[in-house]
């Protein structure tokens, strides 16, 4: 099991900006995740998001052991980018994700699940890495 320290400022921010803290997923937001609303950034593994979903997702079933009352899970694809000493904090008006190697993402977004339609995928076209 992976551990993540969610600092009190980040807990407060998440509770204020989400309506359902039951299913929060730490997901990539670089074009490689099914929850990513961006076209591929061609820099896989450097952008993350907290996805707030009304339902669980089997692809995001890896529990991150937290030191808060929030429940946070992640997926196998994301796990390879998350190192030892994982911390989620709220600093300078942004959610910041870091581990012992340094800052992984200085501006983690909160998002709702969006299913990409065929038209959306076609519109992104070659913007996907």
N, C-alpha and C positions, 0 to 999 in steps of 0.2 A: 504494500500500500504506500502511495506517495503522500507526503505531508505538505501542507501549505499553511503558512501563517497569514491570516487575514487580519490586518491591523484594524483597530477600532474605527478609524476614520473611513476605511474602505467598507466596513460593515454598515456604518451609518449611511454612506452614500448608496450602497446597493439596496438597502431597505427603503430609502427615500425614492429611488428611481426604478424599482421593480414592484410589480403588484403581486407576483406569485413567487415567493422565494423557495418553493418546493422543488422545482426542477431548474437548476442553474448549471449550464454546461460551460466549461472553459474550452473554447473551440478556436481553431485557426481562423483567421480572417484575411487570408492572403490569396484567395482564389482557389485554394486546394480543398476547402471544407465544403460540405453540402450546405452549411449555414452561411457561407461567405457570400456577401452581397456585392463583392467587388469582382471585377475581372482579375485575372491572374496578375500579380505584381512582379512575377519573375524573381521574387526574393522569398521563397518558401520558408516558413518558420519564423518570420520576424514580425508578425502582426497577429494579435489575439483579440477575442471578443468574449463577453459573457452573454450566452444565449439564455433568455428566459422563456421557458416553454411550459404550457399547461400539462404536458404529458412527458413521461420518461422516454428516453431514446436508447435502444439497445446498443447503438454505436457509440454512445457516451456513457458507459456504465462503470468506468473505472472511478472508484471513489477516491477523492482527495481528502485525506484526514485533516480537518481544520481545527483551529483553536477557538472557533466562534460557534454560534448557534446556527450558522448558515450551512446548508448542504451543497457541496460543489462536486461535480463529476467531470471527467474528461474522456477523450477517446484514445485509441491506440496510436493514431497518426500524430496526435498532439504530444503524447507521452515522450516521444523521442526528442522533443525540443525542450523539455522541462527537466531541469537539473536539481541537484541537492540544494537545500536552503531556500525553497520556493516561498516567495512573499508577494502578497497583493496589498498595495497601500493606495491611499488617496493623497496625492501631493500636487500642488500647483494646479488645482482644478482638473486633475486627470487621475484615472485609475492607472497605477504603475505596477507592472509585473516584472519581478526580478528573481534571480537565483544567485548562487555563490559566484557565478561567472560574470554577473553584471545585470544591466537592464535588458530584459527580453522585449518589452514593449512599454513605452512611456505614455501611451494613450490608448488603453484598452477600452473598447466600446461596449455598450450594452445594447443588445438587439433582440428582436422577436424573430422566430423562424419564418423564413420565406421560401416557398417552394418555387424553384425556377421553372417557368413555363417554357415550352418549345420556342415561343417567340422571344422570350428573354435570352435564352441560350443562343438563338440565331443572331440577335442583336449584338451580343458580346463577341460573337465570331472569333476572330483571331486575337482578341484581347485576352483570351484565356491561355495561360502558359501550358 
